[in-house]
């Protein structure tokens, strides 16, 4: 089973956010522009749950 998490952040902080989440076992599934904010991105993360 997988767990998903969606985060939004400014573009200049996206790499930092992805690296922080990777340390917790999260993998990036998708990165999309945050059109509503105009300067951000929406990052979707995924990780496997230990059963």
Secondary structure, 3 states (H helix, E strand, C coil): CEEEEEEEEEHHHHHHHHHHHHHCCCEEEEEEEECCCCCEEEEEEEEECCC
